[in-house]
Amino acid sequence: MSDLLDEYPMLMFGLEALIALFLLIFIVVWTASGRKKRVPHDRRD
């Protein structure tokens, strides 16, 4: 594994970018699905 990172040093940045992208998509999907399940309540003014 160390030889691979020595040969391709940008591989670590690419891996980190993929993990960050996956986390971003996961958080967006998780929060968006939570909003759909809520029932809007009547606001009485």
C-alpha positions as CSV (number, residue, x, y, z in Angstrom):
1,M,0.0,0.0,0.0
2,S,2.8,2.4,0.8
3,D,4.4,1.7,-2.6
4,L,1.2,2.6,-4.3
5,L,0.9,5.9,-2.5
6,D,4.6,6.6,-3.2
7,E,4.0,6.0,-6.9
8,Y,0.7,8.0,-7.1
9,P,0.8,10.7,-4.4
10,M,-2.5,12.3,-5.7
11,L,-4.3,9.1,-5.0
12,M,-4.8,10.1,-1.4
13,F,-6.4,13.4,-2.4
14,G,-8.7,11.6,-4.8
15,L,-9.7,9.1,-2.2
16,E,-10.4,11.9,0.3
17,A,-12.5,13.7,-2.3
18,L,-14.6,10.6,-3.0
19,I,-15.3,10.1,0.7
20,A,-16.3,13.7,1.1
21,L,-18.6,13.5,-1.9
22,F,-20.2,10.3,-0.5
23,L,-20.7,12.0,2.9
24,L,-22.3,15.1,1.3
25,I,-24.7,13.0,-0.8
26,F,-25.6,10.9,2.2
27,I,-26.3,13.9,4.4
28,V,-28.4,15.6,1.7
29,V,-30.5,12.4,1.0
30,W,-30.9,11.7,4.7
31,T,-32.1,15.2,5.6
32,A,-34.3,15.5,2.5
33,S,-36.1,12.2,3.3
34,G,-36.7,13.3,6.8
35,R,-38.6,16.4,5.6
36,K,-41.0,14.3,3.5
37,K,-42.1,12.2,6.4
38,R,-43.2,15.1,8.6
39,V,-46.9,16.1,8.5
40,P,-47.4,19.8,8.3
41,H,-49.5,21.1,11.1
42,D,-52.1,23.8,10.9
43,R,-51.0,27.2,11.9
44,R,-53.7,29.1,13.7
45,D,-53.1,32.8,13.7
